[in-house]
């Protein structure tokens, strides 16, 4: 497992975000065990408390569950939770701003739909 870090956020947040991404993309499937805090801290050369703090963020989101004496496992429904959270974030981060800007520009709902279709047809979106 390879995690990449930068200066954009605290390490524990980056650990949580990258593990969440791996759960979302199927790198860790629901019910599967994820590496222990000790394994990750040794592999990444990071303080175990930092790794644990990141793991605990995933536990608090209900994405990972601790099984006493057995380790950390991807919780049932974790991918669906991540998908829903990302959809909510997409709406709040992009759609609301898009609608505000479209309103400022006098773009109607119909014209906005035309622009979306244009984006689909001009190769902006690839399938």
MOURPE-V522662 format. One line per field, one symbol per residue. ss: DSSP state (2 for helix, 1 for strand, 0 for the rest). phi: phi as a letter, one per 30 degrees, with the letter a starting at -180 (. if undefined). psi: psi as a letter, one per 20 degrees, with the letter a starting at -180 (. if undefined). A space follows every 50 residues. Layout:
# MOURPE-V522662
ss = ???
phi = ???
psi = ???
This chain:
# MOURPE-V522662
ss = 00000000002222222222222200000000110022222222000222 22222222220001111000111100022222222222222222222222 222220002222222222222000000
phi = .bccbbcdaeeddddddddddddddjdbdejddcededdddddchbeedd dddddddddddicbbdceickcbddeidddddeddddddedddcdededd dddediddeddddddddddddcjdccc
psi = poqpqajhrqghhhggghhghhggijhoqpiqpqqrgggghghilqphhg ghggghghghijhqqpopihbpqpqpjgghgggghhggggghhggghghg ggghikprgghghghghghhhjjgpq.
